[in-house]
Amino acid sequence: MSATTSKPLHLYTYQTPNGIPVAAYLEELKAAYPGVVDYEVTTIDLYKGVQKEAWFKKINPAGQIPALVDYTRTRPGDDDKKDSESQGFAIFDGAAILFYLVQNYDKESRFSFDPVREMEEHSEMVQWVLFTSTGFAPRFGECRHYHVVAPGKGSEYVVNRNAESLRNFFSILDTRLTNREYLVGRGKGKYSLADIRTWPFVKYHQAAGIESLDEYPNLKVWLEKCSGRAASKSGSEVGKI
């Protein structure tokens, strides 16, 4: 543990679509493994530039949220330090944190799939997490930027191209959810990292210029199911100012 907290994990985040997945997963883990998983939260005010301060960039060199410190582990090179001197093991990038938590804190694969016994499902879960992290999320960010942060600043071509691409991502997800409850798993699927990583972006669809989900009925039902889970709903409020 750190010298300042008795809890094993410390989350640095802000209430954004990129920050919510880790908080939602931590809340799900707390509910699934009572007494095993617990964490502290430090809210990083992005609008005040806290994420670019030197102390935070020691945790995440990229100066972005979310970031997580696990005080049950030490950084390479810290092995010879006393517990009180160890700064813990830091993980940054939303997807990387989710995969770290799966490996170390979801021992019964409640929200994932065993990579040996359920190899295909595990692979599909990774694929959909990366679908969001490398495609959907960046496009969402571009659309939100021109819709909320800098309206009228982008060329018509750029704005329209981003909007068309984002709608294509929504259509892909809606098609995937045909006759399914969740993105991955046999039958109708089960709630996993694939869903946790993705639904917060869909929840904030209006901020990216998609006013309604009526065009995506499967996605609309899925969002209500995911965001309505008690633990995940609680996680979506973490980091709020």
Summary of the structure (lengths in Angstrom):
residues: 241
radius of gyration: 18.5
end to end distance: 26.8
largest distance: 57.8
contacts: 755
relative contact order: 0.16
helix: 49%
strand: 8%
